[in-house]
Structure formats: structure tokens, C-alpha cells
Amino acid sequence: MEEKRQSVTFHSHLDLAHQYWQKVAQKDSWAIDATCGNGYDTLFLAKICAGVIAIDIQEKAIENTRSLIQDLSHVHFFCQSHVDFPKSANEKPISLIVYNLGYLPGGDKELTTLSSSTLESLSSAMEIVLPGGLISLTCYPGHPEGAHEEKALLGVASGLDPKRWTICHHQWKNRQKAPSLLLLQKNFR
């Protein structure tokens, strides 16, 4: 008798994140990739949203993302800190805001997101995301600043009003120092 194999729902935090992103993204809404890095999240978002605002503080990250994205005209690039979203973000229906924290893969590991700027950015994100929209934060507790950043984010998230926000934290239990996924969904009032 042939044994039936079960498929694994997700292999990584990104597989899981993508499932959530697809549930909230709408063809007429926009997403913000607040830390575009090498562009893989931006590319995924460009396939499921009307437009994407891609932000990174490092010019190299913007170049990497542009190279991957190529000619997708509905992706708008901003080389700046994620602390301040571009003014155009306030004019768009933002249903999804994505952070992939830490350092640029293949880049200088000393250049990393910091809890202070990420918390400030999160505050802005919470204001502009639409009701029903999602803020997705991939945290990397495997390095000291990443562990500090994750702890700070979890502290803020756990104090949010459950009438306004639904919070979920996915964490691998059998993989030490693996990335975790923090999701904040703005409730409809």
C-alpha cells in the first residue's frame, strides 16, 4: 500500500507571511515594503497589489530591488529611512505594510534596523494602514540588535487595544534563533 504524503504548509517564515499577505491584499489597494532589501518581498507584493511603495535606507538595496523588479511601473522607490513614509503613502489605500528587519542579506551586517527607528515607523504604519489591513514584521532575534528589536516590538504589540488590533506572533519552537513573524491586523470598528 502506498503511503500518502502530507504537504508542509510552510517551510519558512516567508511562506507563512505570503499566505497572510495574500489574504489581505486587494487588487485596488497598495502595499509598502518598508525595508525592501534585495527586492523579493517587493516583487511578491507587486504581483498581488495595485501598487507598491518600496523603501530602504541603503542605495544598494534600492539598486538590488530595481534590478529584480525591472520594468514594473506600479512600484515606486524611495531611498530613505522607514521612519518617515513618503507623503504619497497618505494618498494611497494601504492594505499591507511589510518589514523584513535586520541587515541587508549579502551586505554589511553592522548596518541593521534599530528598535528605535522601527518603533517610530510602526507608529506611522498603524495610522495609515486601512481597517482590515495588515502590518507584517519579520524579526531576526539571532543577532543582538535583532533580539532587542523583537523584544521591543512584542512589548508594544502586547499592549495594543484588542478592540482595535488583532496580534499574532509566529515563532519556530524547534529552531533556535530562527526568524519570527509578528502580525498586526487593524480591526474594523
C-alpha positions in Angstrom: 0.0 0.0 0.0 1.3 3.4 -1.0 1.8 5.8 1.9 0.1 9.2 1.5 2.5 12.1 2.0 1.2 15.2 3.6 2.4 18.6 2.3 4.0 21.0 4.6 2.0 24.2 4.8 5.2 26.3 5.2 8.9 25.8 5.2 10.0 29.3 6.3 8.6 32.4 7.8 8.2 33.9 4.4 6.0 31.0 3.2 3.7 31.7 6.1 3.9 35.5 5.6 2.9 35.2 2.0 -0.2 33.3 2.9 -1.3 36.1 5.2 -0.4 38.8 2.7 -2.5 37.2 0.0 -5.5 37.2 2.3 -5.4 40.9 2.9 -4.0 42.3 -0.3 -6.5 43.7 -2.8 -6.0 44.4 -6.4 -7.1 48.0 -5.9 -5.0 48.6 -2.8 -1.4 49.4 -2.2 1.4 47.9 -0.1 4.5 49.4 1.5 7.7 47.4 1.6 9.4 49.4 4.4 12.7 47.6 4.1 13.0 46.4 0.5 16.4 44.8 0.8 17.1 42.6 -2.2 13.6 43.0 -3.5 12.0 39.6 -3.1 9.1 40.8 -0.9 8.6 43.8 -3.2 8.3 41.6 -6.2 5.8 39.4 -4.4 3.8 42.4 -3.3 3.8 43.8 -6.9 2.0 40.7 -8.1 -0.8 41.0 -5.6 -1.4 44.7 -5.2 -2.2 47.7 -7.4 1.0 49.4 -6.4 4.0 49.1 -4.1 6.0 51.8 -2.3 9.5 50.3 -1.8 11.7 51.9 0.9 15.2 51.3 2.0 17.9 53.5 3.6 20.6 51.8 1.6 21.1 52.7 -2.1 22.5 49.2 -2.7 19.2 47.7 -1.6 17.2 50.1 -3.9 19.5 49.1 -6.8 19.1 45.3 -6.0 15.3 45.7 -5.9 15.1 47.8 -9.1 17.2 45.1 -10.8 14.9 42.4 -9.7 11.7 44.3 -10.4 12.9 45.7 -13.7 10.0 47.5 -15.6 7.1 47.2 -13.2 5.8 50.8 -13.3 3.5 50.3 -10.3 6.5 50.1 -7.9 7.7 53.4 -6.6 11.2 53.6 -4.9 12.3 55.8 -2.1 15.9 55.7 -0.7 15.2 56.9 2.8 14.7 55.6 6.4 11.5 53.8 7.1 10.9 56.2 10.0 9.0 58.6 7.6 6.9 57.2 4.9 6.7 59.2 1.7 3.9 61.7 1.5 2.4 59.7 -1.4 1.7 56.9 1.1 -1.0 59.0 2.8 -2.8 59.4 -0.6 -3.0 55.6 -1.3 -5.3 52.9 0.1 -2.6 50.9 2.0 -3.8 47.4 3.0 -0.4 45.9 3.7 2.9 47.2 5.3 5.8 44.8 5.3 9.0 44.9 7.3 11.8 42.4 6.9 14.1 43.7 9.7 17.8 43.1 10.3 20.5 43.7 7.8 20.7 43.5 4.0 21.5 39.9 3.0 24.9 39.9 1.5 25.6 43.4 2.9 27.3 44.9 5.9 26.0 43.2 9.0 26.8 46.3 11.0 24.1 48.2 9.1 21.0 46.9 10.7 17.5 48.2 11.5 17.2 49.6 15.0 14.4 49.2 17.5 14.1 53.0 18.0 13.5 53.7 14.3 11.4 50.6 13.7 9.1 51.5 16.6 8.7 55.0 15.2 7.9 53.6 11.8 5.4 51.2 13.3 3.6 54.0 14.9 3.2 55.7 11.4 2.2 52.4 9.8 -0.5 51.9 12.4 -2.0 55.2 11.4 -2.1 54.7 7.6 -3.0 51.0 7.2 -6.6 50.5 6.3 -9.1 48.8 8.6 -8.7 45.1 7.8 -5.2 45.8 6.7 -2.0 44.1 8.0 1.4 45.1 9.3 3.8 42.2 8.9 7.2 42.3 10.7 9.8 39.6 10.2 12.2 39.8 13.2 15.7 38.3 13.4 16.5 37.5 17.1 19.6 35.6 16.1 21.8 38.7 16.4 21.9 41.1 19.4 20.1 44.1 17.9 17.6 41.8 16.3 16.8 40.2 19.6 16.4 43.7 21.2 14.2 44.8 18.3 11.9 41.8 18.5 11.6 42.2 22.3 10.6 45.9 21.9 8.1 45.2 19.1 6.5 42.4 21.2 6.3 44.8 24.1 4.4 47.4 22.1 2.2 44.8 20.3 1.1 43.1 23.6 -0.1 46.5 24.9 -2.3 47.3 21.9 -6.1 47.6 22.4 -7.7 44.3 21.3 -10.7 46.2 20.1 -8.6 48.0 17.5 -5.9 45.3 16.8 -5.5 41.6 16.4 -2.0 40.5 17.1 -0.3 37.2 16.3 3.3 36.2 16.8 4.6 33.1 14.9 7.8 31.6 16.2 9.6 28.4 15.4 9.9 26.3 18.6 12.4 23.8 17.3 14.8 26.2 15.5 16.9 28.3 17.8 17.3 31.9 16.8 15.1 31.5 13.7 13.2 34.5 12.4 9.8 35.2 13.8 6.8 36.7 12.2 4.8 39.4 14.1 1.4 40.3 12.5 -0.8 43.3 13.5 -4.2 43.5 11.8 -6.2 46.6 12.2 -9.8 45.7 13.2 -12.8 47.2 11.6 -14.6 49.4 14.1 
